[in-house]
Amino acid sequence: MLVADIEPSLPSSAPDRLVAYDGRAWFRASTADRGGELWVSDGSPAGTRLAVEFVAGIDSGFAEPLVALNANQLLVAARDTIGDA
């Protein structure tokens, strides 16, 4: 079921790394202008949005899987630099 078309200009935004946390779905998705970043959805089109852009521009900043540690903590691994550094 399609909840929201995150990137209409691409065949797919390639959503993956889906985790249920705090009554919402948290996941990585890619757009042409942002690369792969962290998104969140409450299951409605209006409630589906970019949660955070770790690296500005087309480079992806969201690098690792999400982990729901418990009811109060969501672990997100990201990078704030591009390249081998």
Residue frames as a rotation matrix with the C-alpha (Angstrom) as fourth column:
MET 1
0.583 0.813 0.000 0.00
0.813 -0.583 0.000 0.00
0.000 0.000 -1.000 0.00
LEU 2
-0.414 -0.682 0.603 1.44
0.669 -0.677 -0.306 3.37
0.617 0.276 0.737 -1.04
VAL 3
0.171 0.415 -0.893 1.11
0.913 -0.407 -0.014 5.90
-0.370 -0.814 -0.449 1.77
ALA 4
0.694 -0.030 -0.719 2.96
-0.149 -0.984 -0.102 8.79
-0.704 0.178 -0.688 0.10
ASP 5
0.713 -0.502 0.489 4.97
0.664 0.259 -0.702 9.27
0.226 0.825 0.518 -3.08
ILE 6
0.506 -0.587 -0.632 8.17
0.425 -0.468 0.774 10.67
-0.750 -0.661 0.013 -1.58
GLU 7
-0.457 -0.735 -0.502 9.93
-0.223 -0.451 0.864 11.07
-0.861 0.506 0.042 -4.93
PRO 8
0.563 0.816 0.128 7.56
-0.048 0.187 -0.981 11.31
-0.825 0.546 0.145 -7.91
SER 9
0.526 -0.398 -0.752 10.44
-0.843 -0.365 -0.396 11.86
-0.117 0.842 -0.527 -10.37
LEU 10
-0.650 -0.758 -0.051 11.97
-0.760 0.649 0.030 8.43
0.011 0.058 -0.998 -9.63
PRO 11
-0.168 0.582 -0.795 10.48
-0.291 0.742 0.605 4.95
0.942 0.333 0.045 -10.12
SER 12
0.600 0.321 -0.732 11.07
0.568 0.473 0.673 4.35
0.563 -0.820 0.101 -6.39
SER 13
0.537 -0.433 0.724 12.42
-0.669 -0.742 0.053 6.17
0.514 -0.512 -0.688 -3.36
ALA 14
-0.042 -0.570 -0.820 13.82
-0.002 0.821 -0.571 2.77
0.999 -0.022 -0.036 -2.30
PRO 15
0.344 0.196 0.918 12.47
-0.863 -0.320 0.391 2.78
0.371 -0.927 0.059 1.27
ASP 16
0.217 -0.298 -0.930 14.29
0.214 0.944 -0.252 0.37
0.952 -0.144 0.269 3.57
ARG 17
-0.759 -0.592 -0.270 15.50
0.317 0.027 -0.948 -0.15
0.568 -0.806 0.167 7.14
LEU 18
-0.010 0.899 0.439 11.97
-0.315 -0.419 0.852 0.19
0.949 -0.130 0.287 8.44
VAL 19
-0.822 -0.185 -0.538 11.49
0.446 0.377 -0.812 0.31
0.353 -0.908 -0.227 12.22
ALA 20
0.313 0.931 0.189 8.29
0.361 -0.300 0.883 0.84
0.879 -0.208 -0.430 14.20
TYR 21
-0.629 -0.507 -0.590 8.85
0.752 -0.205 -0.627 3.30
0.197 -0.838 0.510 17.04
ASP 22
-0.820 0.294 -0.491 6.56
0.108 -0.763 -0.637 5.61
-0.562 -0.575 0.594 19.01
GLY 23
0.121 0.983 0.140 3.52
0.295 0.099 -0.950 4.71
-0.948 0.156 -0.278 16.90
ARG 24
0.666 0.036 -0.745 5.22
-0.614 -0.540 -0.576 5.68
-0.422 0.841 -0.338 13.65
ALA 25
0.759 -0.468 0.452 7.31
0.612 0.749 -0.252 4.03
-0.221 0.468 0.856 10.94
TRP 26
0.503 -0.722 -0.475 10.89
-0.526 -0.692 0.495 5.30
-0.686 0.000 -0.728 10.66
PHE 27
0.612 -0.229 0.757 12.82
0.593 0.766 -0.248 4.43
-0.523 0.601 0.604 7.51
ARG 28
-0.469 -0.757 -0.455 15.46
0.011 -0.520 0.854 5.44
-0.883 0.396 0.252 5.00
ALA 29
0.579 0.552 0.600 14.28
0.659 0.116 -0.743 6.73
-0.479 0.826 -0.297 1.64
SER 30
-0.551 -0.834 -0.030 16.08
0.588 -0.413 0.696 8.48
-0.593 0.365 0.718 -1.21
THR 31
0.735 0.662 -0.150 15.13
0.347 -0.557 -0.755 11.52
-0.583 0.502 -0.639 -3.23
ALA 32
0.530 -0.518 0.671 16.88
0.761 -0.059 -0.646 13.08
0.374 0.853 0.363 -6.21
ASP 33
0.386 -0.346 0.855 17.78
-0.116 -0.938 -0.327 16.24
0.915 0.027 -0.403 -4.27
ARG 34
0.528 -0.135 0.839 18.59
-0.839 -0.240 0.489 14.74
0.136 -0.961 -0.240 -0.83
GLY 35
-0.514 -0.653 -0.556 19.98
-0.509 0.754 -0.415 11.23
0.691 0.070 -0.720 -1.28
GLY 36
0.025 0.501 -0.865 19.17
0.434 0.774 0.461 8.65
0.901 -0.387 -0.198 1.41
GLU 37
-0.720 -0.185 0.668 17.94
-0.431 -0.635 -0.641 10.23
0.543 -0.750 0.378 4.63
LEU 38
-0.898 0.373 -0.235 15.73
0.422 0.571 -0.704 9.44
-0.129 -0.731 -0.670 7.62
TRP 39
-0.566 0.806 0.174 11.96
-0.405 -0.456 0.792 9.67
0.718 0.378 0.585 7.04
VAL 40
-0.926 0.365 0.094 9.00
0.058 0.385 -0.921 9.12
-0.373 -0.848 -0.378 9.36
SER 41
-0.607 0.788 -0.101 5.36
-0.330 -0.134 0.935 8.27
0.723 0.600 0.341 8.72
ASP 42
-0.661 0.512 0.549 2.25
-0.560 0.150 -0.815 7.94
-0.499 -0.846 0.188 10.84
GLY 43
-0.605 0.387 0.695 0.64
0.533 0.846 -0.008 6.01
-0.591 0.366 -0.719 7.96
SER 44
0.587 0.808 -0.054 -1.01
0.531 -0.435 -0.727 8.98
-0.611 0.399 -0.684 6.30
PRO 45
0.317 -0.465 0.827 0.18
0.836 -0.275 -0.475 11.07
0.449 0.841 0.302 3.32
ALA 46
0.656 -0.011 0.754 0.17
-0.157 -0.980 0.123 14.24
0.738 -0.199 -0.645 5.45
GLY 47
0.852 -0.285 0.438 2.06
-0.445 0.043 0.894 12.48
-0.274 -0.957 -0.091 8.24
THR 48
0.595 -0.704 0.388 4.89
0.760 0.650 0.014 11.23
-0.262 0.287 0.921 6.01
ARG 49
0.956 -0.274 0.101 7.86
-0.240 -0.934 -0.264 13.59
0.167 0.229 -0.959 6.03
LEU 50
0.117 -0.985 -0.125 11.61
0.183 0.145 -0.972 13.95
0.976 0.090 0.198 6.13
ALA 51
0.806 0.139 -0.576 12.63
0.572 0.068 0.817 13.50
0.153 -0.988 -0.025 9.77
VAL 52
0.573 -0.691 -0.440 16.16
-0.153 -0.619 0.771 14.84
-0.805 -0.374 -0.461 9.44
GLU 53
0.908 -0.418 0.026 18.66
0.073 0.097 -0.993 15.54
0.412 0.903 0.118 6.67
PHE 54
0.713 -0.668 -0.213 22.04
0.454 0.208 0.866 14.49
-0.534 -0.714 0.452 8.09
VAL 55
-0.519 -0.855 0.004 24.05
0.503 -0.301 0.810 15.68
-0.692 0.423 0.586 5.07
ALA 56
0.265 0.628 -0.732 22.75
-0.242 -0.692 -0.681 18.57
-0.933 0.357 -0.031 2.97
GLY 57
-0.196 -0.280 -0.940 22.46
-0.955 -0.165 0.248 17.97
-0.224 0.946 -0.235 -0.76
ILE 58
0.493 0.500 -0.712 22.34
-0.761 0.645 -0.074 14.77
0.422 0.578 0.698 -2.77
ASP 59
-0.542 -0.727 -0.422 24.84
-0.362 0.655 -0.663 12.81
0.758 -0.207 -0.618 -0.66
SER 60
0.471 0.735 -0.488 23.31
0.093 0.509 0.856 10.29
0.877 -0.448 0.171 1.73
GLY 61
-0.273 -0.558 0.783 23.86
-0.733 -0.406 -0.545 10.89
0.623 -0.723 -0.298 5.41
PHE 62
0.427 0.507 0.749 21.85
-0.857 0.491 0.156 8.05
-0.289 -0.708 0.644 6.89
ALA 63
-0.226 -0.756 -0.615 24.28
-0.899 0.404 -0.167 5.15
0.375 0.515 -0.771 6.81
GLU 64
-0.957 -0.270 -0.102 23.20
-0.196 0.868 -0.457 2.43
0.212 -0.417 -0.884 9.22
PRO 65
-0.307 0.888 -0.343 20.10
0.492 0.456 0.741 0.54
0.815 0.059 -0.577 10.29
LEU 66
-0.128 0.414 0.901 17.72
-0.731 -0.654 0.196 1.96
0.670 -0.634 0.386 12.85
VAL 67
-0.577 -0.013 -0.816 17.33
0.429 0.846 -0.317 0.21
0.695 -0.533 -0.483 16.20
ALA 68
0.336 0.708 0.621 14.45
-0.446 -0.462 0.767 0.73
0.830 -0.534 0.160 18.62
LEU 69
-0.693 -0.717 -0.077 16.22
-0.232 0.322 -0.918 0.25
0.683 -0.618 -0.390 21.95
ASN 70
-0.718 0.574 -0.394 13.09
0.659 0.379 -0.650 0.54
-0.223 -0.726 -0.650 24.07
ALA 71
0.252 0.948 0.196 9.90
0.967 -0.240 -0.085 2.59
-0.034 0.211 -0.977 24.27
ASN 72
0.806 0.075 -0.587 11.85
0.236 -0.950 0.203 5.81
-0.542 -0.303 -0.784 24.80
GLN 73
0.029 -0.909 -0.416 14.96
-0.429 -0.387 0.816 5.50
-0.903 0.155 -0.401 22.63
LEU 74
0.947 0.138 0.289 15.56
0.213 0.402 -0.891 5.17
-0.239 0.905 0.351 18.89
LEU 75
0.079 -0.992 -0.101 19.19
0.116 -0.091 0.989 4.66
-0.990 -0.090 0.108 17.85
VAL 76
0.978 0.164 0.125 20.16
0.152 -0.160 -0.975 6.21
-0.140 0.973 -0.181 14.51
ALA 77
0.028 -1.000 -0.015 23.66
0.516 0.001 0.857 5.93
-0.856 -0.032 0.516 13.06
ALA 78
0.928 0.263 0.265 24.52
0.365 -0.489 -0.792 8.66
-0.079 0.831 -0.550 10.58
ARG 79
-0.158 -0.987 0.024 27.49
0.953 -0.146 0.264 10.42
-0.258 0.064 0.964 9.12
ASP 80
0.729 0.390 -0.562 28.05
0.297 -0.921 -0.253 14.12
-0.616 0.018 -0.787 8.74
THR 81
-0.101 -0.778 -0.620 30.95
-0.637 -0.428 0.641 13.91
-0.764 0.460 -0.452 6.28
ILE 82
0.929 0.352 -0.111 31.28
-0.287 0.499 -0.818 12.47
-0.232 0.792 0.565 2.79
GLY 83
0.357 -0.825 -0.439 34.15
-0.680 0.093 -0.727 10.32
0.641 0.558 -0.528 1.56
ASP 84
0.261 -0.365 -0.894 36.65
0.294 0.912 -0.287 8.10
0.919 -0.188 0.345 3.31
ALA 85
-0.496 -0.519 0.696 37.25
-0.424 -0.555 -0.716 10.31
0.758 -0.650 0.056 6.37
